[in-house]
Amino acid sequence: NLNANSVRYLTEDKATQEAVRQDLSLVPVFVEETLRYYPPVQAIGRTAAEDLDIKGVRIAKGSTVINWVASANRDELKFDDPDSFRLDRKSNPHMSFGFGSPFCRC
């Protein structure tokens, strides 16, 4: 999915395509932003390893929890202008592989 989504975005945004062509050092940034903007997996299921309380919601040990990766990757508390594809994003703690500090402790 990453390869297809990368090609898709480059065909949709000629300015980004040209920027990456002119400066190959942008390739890693482009890949990370593609993973954030078009995550290969939309949601990941997990089983709670312990009883939890997350913002007043009780989750019992053994419960199935769905982590919505696509939503986490557009979290306005974690990303400036989250609905825009930006090569100048300084921090990109995306959840596309199902891990990272903003993710649920489940």
C-alpha positions as CSV (number, residue, x, y, z in Angstrom):
1,N,0.0,0.0,0.0
2,L,2.8,2.4,0.7
3,N,4.2,2.2,-2.8
4,A,0.7,2.6,-4.4
5,N,-0.2,5.5,-2.1
6,S,3.1,7.2,-2.8
7,V,2.6,7.1,-6.5
8,R,-1.0,8.1,-6.1
9,Y,-0.1,11.2,-4.1
10,L,2.7,12.2,-6.5
11,T,0.3,12.0,-9.5
12,E,-2.2,14.2,-7.6
13,D,0.2,16.8,-6.4
14,K,2.6,18.0,-9.1
15,A,4.3,20.6,-6.7
16,T,5.3,17.8,-4.3
17,Q,6.4,15.6,-7.1
18,E,8.7,18.3,-8.4
19,A,10.0,19.2,-5.0
20,V,11.0,15.5,-4.3
21,R,12.5,15.2,-7.8
22,Q,14.6,18.3,-7.3
23,D,15.7,17.4,-3.7
24,L,16.1,13.7,-3.1
25,S,16.8,14.3,0.6
26,L,13.0,14.9,0.9
27,V,12.4,11.2,0.0
28,P,12.4,10.0,3.7
29,V,10.2,12.9,4.7
30,F,7.9,12.1,1.8
31,V,7.7,8.5,2.8
32,E,6.9,9.3,6.5
33,E,4.2,11.8,5.5
34,T,2.7,9.4,3.0
35,L,2.5,6.8,5.9
36,R,0.8,9.4,8.1
37,Y,-1.6,10.8,5.4
38,Y,-2.5,7.4,3.7
39,P,-1.8,4.8,6.4
40,P,-1.6,1.2,4.9
41,V,-3.9,-0.1,7.6
42,Q,-6.9,1.9,8.8
43,A,-7.4,0.2,12.1
44,I,-5.7,-2.3,14.4
45,G,-7.4,-4.6,16.9
46,R,-5.8,-5.2,20.3
47,T,-6.7,-7.1,23.5
48,A,-6.4,-5.1,26.7
49,A,-3.6,-6.6,28.8
50,E,-5.0,-5.1,32.0
51,D,-8.0,-3.2,33.3
52,L,-7.8,0.4,32.1
53,D,-9.7,3.7,32.5
54,I,-9.1,6.0,29.6
55,K,-10.8,9.4,29.9
56,G,-13.5,7.9,32.1
57,V,-14.2,4.8,29.9
58,R,-13.5,1.6,31.6
59,I,-11.9,-1.2,29.6
60,A,-11.7,-4.6,31.2
61,K,-8.7,-6.9,30.8
62,G,-9.3,-9.2,27.8
63,S,-11.6,-6.7,26.0
64,T,-11.0,-6.1,22.3
65,V,-10.1,-2.5,21.5
66,I,-9.9,-1.0,18.0
67,N,-7.2,1.6,17.5
68,W,-8.2,3.8,14.5
69,V,-4.8,4.5,12.9
70,A,-6.2,6.8,10.3
71,S,-7.9,8.9,12.9
72,A,-4.8,9.0,15.2
73,N,-2.7,10.1,12.2
74,R,-5.0,13.1,11.7
75,D,-5.1,14.1,15.4
76,E,-5.0,17.9,15.6
77,L,-3.4,17.7,19.1
78,K,-0.4,15.9,17.6
79,F,-0.1,17.4,14.2
80,D,-0.3,21.0,12.9
81,D,-2.7,21.2,10.0
82,P,-3.4,17.4,10.1
83,D,-5.5,17.2,7.0
84,S,-2.7,18.6,4.8
85,F,0.1,16.7,3.2
86,R,3.3,18.7,4.2
87,L,6.9,18.0,3.5
88,D,7.9,20.6,6.1
89,R,6.4,18.7,9.0
90,K,9.0,18.8,11.8
91,S,7.7,16.0,13.9
92,N,5.8,13.1,12.5
93,P,4.9,10.6,15.2
94,H,2.4,8.7,13.0
95,M,0.8,5.5,14.2
96,S,0.9,3.7,10.8
97,F,2.6,0.7,12.2
98,G,0.6,0.6,15.4
99,F,3.0,1.9,18.0
100,G,4.1,5.2,19.5
101,S,3.5,7.3,22.5
102,P,0.0,8.6,21.5
103,F,-1.3,5.1,21.1
104,C,-3.6,3.4,23.6
105,R,-1.9,1.4,26.4
106,C,-4.0,-1.6,25.5
